[in-house]
Amino acid sequence: MIKISKLEIENVKRVKAVKIEPSSAGLTVVGGRNEQGKTSVLDAIAWALGGNKYRPSQAEREGSAVPPYLQLTLSNGLVVERKGKNSDLKVIDPNGQKGGQQLLDSFVEELALNLPKFMNASSKEKANILLQIIGVGQQLHELEAKEQEIYNRRHTIGQIADQKAKFAKEQPYFQDAPKEPVSASELIQQQQGILARNGENQRKRQRLSQYQALYANQGQEVERLKVMLADAEAKHAQTGADLEAAQKDTLQLHDESTAELEANIQQIDEINRKVRANLDKDKAETDASDYRQQYDALTNEINGVRQQKTDLLTNADLPLPGLTVANGELLYNGQRWDNMSGSGQLKVATAIVRRLKPDCGFILLDKLEQMDLETLKEFGSWLEQEGLQAIATRVSTGEECSIIIEDGYVTGQEGVTLQQPPGEIDPGEGWSQPAAPPSSTSWKAGEF
């Protein structure tokens, strides 16, 4: 990883002349009171490495006759320099080859120079940056879209199931009603059949009466007409046989009642109302059960998609243990961004920035006065453990500060004017050739 080994700044914003050798790993805290030049140091570094889009609107120190001068030496041997009236960029590698902004952009991560851009991003934007660098953003997006589509279908199915169940519960049920609607025409046909059979029985009874009367008359005729006895006896014998047959037929006759059918015909509308009510209730209960089964099946499908999302992130090469994405938000050790500690937020941001460009081994942090000393120490220890370099500012003059900026100088370097490299002097740009600064002006930051 490429880090900042040494930096020299002169006449940038509030900085008059500053030389710093930051710690190669851990936290280098630039302290001091307000408006002394702390933030100017970070702005100068960002300008030197990030290009003119980071150039301060008033880059030259007020009242200075000498243009801004910036020189950074990186751990890979590159020397980055801005100087002269136009603050032209010069990048020289250890072999003396020259480069430009494109070379710096190949390993300097923009968010390392502007970490607040990440810190102030929305939860969704932070999550998208993480998903982009671990390469699962598209897959996770597809799974989330699938989960939402299934969830919407399940929600609709659940509503229908609830409506069906409520409808079934509100319907009356009649235990005495038949399973199918009753047909009036069938009942009438049954009634007509019974009436026809009863009519036949009546005709048989009338025939019996006729034979009985005939037999009596013939008996009287026998008495009265003795002379015709033979003929009358023969007829009488035949009539007796017919009488016997008629008597046998009447013994087996049984008239059927139509009372129940007549009552059913009268009640058919009420019966069918009950039957339809029962059928509606049975169907609603069946529908509710079917929709509940569909709901349960969709629930299992949603759980399967969520497990795929979990597996996708579990198997991903995340930049920090405990870091993940859930429901479109960054989580660190189960906490959302606004519930993370200040140290946790900085760890997450730094780890993600490092992964964006692994060769970039440093970050710039402004206004660490919001962090207490214990949290500051915890974050510094984590940086050392990860081999990362952070240069930060803090409104403080306490022992936690690696250096103190006062009135544009590092305390102990007051009055020192940085010297341009020999042979690089351009008298037309207002540079003077000061004496070489004493060795004591080169300050190396201790690790926090």
Beta strands, then each sheet from edge to edge (+ up, - down):
strand 1: 4-12
strand 2: 15-21
strand 3: 26-32
strand 4: 69-74
strand 5: 79-83
strand 6: 88-92
strand 7: 98-99
strand 8: 323-326
strand 9: 329-332
strand 10: 335-336
strand 11: 362-365
strand 12: 389-395
strand 13: 403-406
strand 14: 409-410
strand 15: 443-444
sheet 1: 7+ 6- 5+ 4- 1+ 2- 15-
sheet 2: 11+ 12+ 3+ 13+ 14-
sheet 3: 8+ 9- 10+
end
